[in-house]
Amino acid sequence: MRFISAIFMLLLLCSSIANAQIKLAKLKYNGGGDWYANKTALPNLIEFCNKNMKTDIEKNEEIVEVGSSDLFLFPYVYLTGHGNVVFSDQEADNLRRYLIAGGFLHIDDNYGLDQFIRLEMKKVFPELEFVALPHDHKIYHTQYDFKNGLPKIHEHDGKPAQGFGLIFEGRLVCYYTYESDLGNGWEDQRLYGDPEEVRQQALKMGANIVSYAFTEE
């Protein structure tokens, strides 16, 4: 696994020396939105990655605040929810520095997030626009092939699932899964009763995202 930044290369080296596992984190934000949604999603995705990709990720997710220096401890950070998101200037600057340094943000719309997160990410990268990623983008083919791009897990408005990205200096720093409800597909099956085939599609796409975040050049 190789990270784009010397900061993350140092993190990986230190983790190896300390015999510590790499950890993934959920992003805690202000504004009143339910940042804590999808409580079983990341642990289940981690279990899937460790089993099927032979990764050695700590089985429990961490929680990290947008403005915290601890953000730099995680190669992959997950943001989800249904409602309002607000980044202060300090938080936006911290998130920008994290992403430029080599971090990776996965935003997963849990339905209702879109109108808020687009405005807040403009604070982070005012010079960038979300762009639709083509189906041949590497993120859809790192471990599992998704020839039609992002899979649709749950239906809301009859819109197709779309994967958007923020690309900084040629590098995908933020991947935004919209109208898919990908994280719901990672959750314990008893919560939504999704067919196992659908749930496996969600977990495989999640594994692609984690793999991409870890190996991106």
C-alpha positions in Angstrom: 0.0 0.0 0.0 1.5 3.3 -1.0 0.2 6.8 -0.2 0.8 9.9 -2.3 2.3 12.0 0.4 5.4 11.7 2.5 3.2 12.4 5.6 1.3 9.2 5.0 4.4 7.3 4.1 5.8 8.3 7.5 2.5 7.3 9.2 2.6 3.9 7.6 6.3 3.4 8.6 5.5 4.5 12.2 2.5 2.2 12.3 4.7 -0.7 11.2 7.4 0.0 13.7 4.8 0.3 16.5 3.0 -2.9 15.2 -0.2 -0.8 15.0 -3.0 -1.4 12.5 -4.1 1.2 10.0 -7.5 2.7 11.0 -10.4 4.2 9.1 -12.5 7.0 10.5 -15.9 8.6 10.3 -15.9 12.3 10.0 -17.8 14.3 12.8 -19.1 17.6 11.6 -21.2 20.4 12.9 -24.5 21.8 11.6 -27.0 19.3 13.2 -26.8 16.6 10.5 -26.6 13.0 11.6 -22.8 12.4 11.0 -23.2 9.3 13.1 -25.5 7.5 10.7 -24.8 4.0 9.3 -23.2 2.8 12.6 -22.4 -0.7 11.4 -21.3 0.3 7.9 -17.6 0.9 8.3 -17.0 -2.0 10.7 -18.7 -4.3 8.1 -16.7 -2.8 5.2 -13.5 -3.2 7.2 -14.3 -6.9 7.9 -15.0 -7.4 4.2 -11.7 -5.8 3.2 -9.7 -7.8 5.7 -11.2 -11.0 4.6 -11.3 -10.5 0.9 -8.3 -8.2 0.2 -6.1 -9.5 3.1 -5.8 -6.0 4.5 -5.0 -5.5 8.2 -7.2 -2.6 9.1 -8.3 -2.1 12.7 -11.8 -3.7 13.0 -13.4 -0.7 14.8 -13.9 2.7 13.2 -12.6 5.8 14.8 -14.4 9.2 15.0 -12.5 12.3 14.0 -13.6 15.9 13.9 -13.1 18.0 10.8 -10.9 20.5 12.5 -8.8 18.1 14.5 -5.1 17.4 13.8 -5.9 13.7 14.3 -7.5 13.8 10.8 -4.0 13.3 9.4 -3.8 9.9 11.1 -6.2 8.3 8.7 -5.7 7.5 5.0 -9.4 7.2 4.4 -12.2 9.2 6.1 -15.9 8.6 5.6 -18.6 11.3 5.7 -22.3 10.5 5.7 -25.7 11.7 6.9 -29.1 13.0 5.8 -29.0 16.7 6.9 -27.1 19.9 7.4 -23.3 20.1 7.3 -21.4 23.2 8.4 -17.6 23.7 8.2 -16.0 26.6 9.9 -13.1 28.4 8.1 -10.6 26.5 10.3 -12.3 23.2 9.6 -12.4 23.8 5.9 -8.7 24.8 5.9 -7.8 21.7 8.0 -9.7 19.4 5.6 -8.1 21.0 2.6 -4.6 20.5 4.0 -5.4 16.9 4.8 -6.6 16.2 1.3 -3.7 18.0 -0.4 -1.2 16.1 1.9 -2.5 12.8 0.6 -5.7 12.0 2.6 -8.8 10.7 1.0 -12.4 11.7 1.7 -15.4 9.6 0.8 -18.7 11.4 1.0 -21.7 9.1 1.0 -25.1 10.8 0.5 -27.5 9.0 2.9 -30.3 11.0 1.1 -30.7 14.7 1.8 -27.0 15.5 2.1 -26.4 16.9 -1.4 -27.6 20.5 -1.0 -25.5 21.0 2.1 -22.2 19.2 1.3 -21.7 20.8 -2.1 -21.7 24.2 -0.4 -19.4 23.2 2.3 -16.9 21.5 0.0 -16.7 24.8 -1.9 -15.2 26.3 1.3 -12.5 23.5 1.1 -11.8 23.8 -2.6 -13.4 27.0 -4.0 -11.5 26.5 -7.2 -12.9 23.1 -7.9 -16.2 21.6 -9.1 -17.5 18.1 -8.6 -17.1 16.2 -11.8 -18.9 13.0 -12.8 -16.3 10.2 -13.0 -16.4 8.1 -16.1 -17.2 4.4 -15.8 -13.6 3.5 -16.9 -12.2 5.4 -13.9 -9.8 3.3 -11.9 -11.9 3.5 -8.7 -14.5 1.2 -10.4 -11.9 -1.4 -11.3 -9.3 -1.6 -8.5 -10.4 -4.9 -7.0 -13.8 -5.6 -8.6 -15.1 -4.5 -11.9 -18.1 -2.2 -12.1 -18.5 -1.7 -15.8 -21.5 0.6 -15.3 -20.0 2.6 -12.5 -21.5 3.2 -9.1 -24.1 0.5 -8.2 -27.6 1.5 -7.1 -28.4 0.2 -3.6 -31.5 2.0 -2.4 -34.1 3.9 -4.4 -35.3 7.4 -3.4 -36.1 9.8 -6.3 -35.8 7.5 -9.3 -32.4 9.1 -10.1 -29.4 7.0 -11.2 -26.5 6.4 -8.9 -23.6 8.8 -9.7 -20.0 9.0 -8.5 -18.5 12.5 -8.4 -15.0 13.6 -7.7 -12.9 16.6 -6.7 -9.7 16.4 -8.6 -6.8 18.5 -7.3 -3.7 18.7 -9.5 -4.6 15.5 -11.3 -5.4 13.5 -8.2 -8.9 12.4 -7.0 -8.9 13.7 -3.4 -12.7 13.3 -2.7 -15.1 10.8 -4.0 -18.8 11.5 -3.6 -21.3 8.7 -3.9 -24.8 10.2 -4.8 -28.2 8.5 -5.1 -26.7 5.2 -4.3 -26.9 4.8 -0.5 -23.8 2.7 -0.6 -23.2 2.8 3.2 -26.7 1.4 3.8 -25.6 -1.6 1.8 -22.6 -2.1 4.1 -24.8 -2.1 7.2 -26.0 -5.3 9.0 -28.4 -7.0 6.7 -31.1 -7.2 9.3 -31.5 -3.4 9.2 -32.7 -3.1 5.6 -33.2 -6.6 4.4 -31.3 -6.1 1.2 -30.8 -9.1 -1.0 -27.3 -10.6 -0.3 -26.4 -9.9 -4.0 -27.1 -6.2 -3.6 -25.3 -6.0 -0.3 -22.3 -7.7 -1.8 -22.3 -5.2 -4.6 -22.2 -2.4 -2.0 -19.3 -4.0 -0.1 -17.3 -4.7 -3.2 -17.6 -1.1 -4.4 -16.6 0.0 -0.9 -13.6 -2.3 -1.1 -12.7 -0.6 -4.4 -12.8 2.8 -2.7 -10.6 1.8 0.2 -8.2 0.1 -2.2 -8.1 3.2 -4.4 -7.4 5.4 -1.3 -4.6 3.2 -0.2 -2.8 2.7 -3.6 -3.6 5.9 -5.5 -0.6 7.2 -7.4 
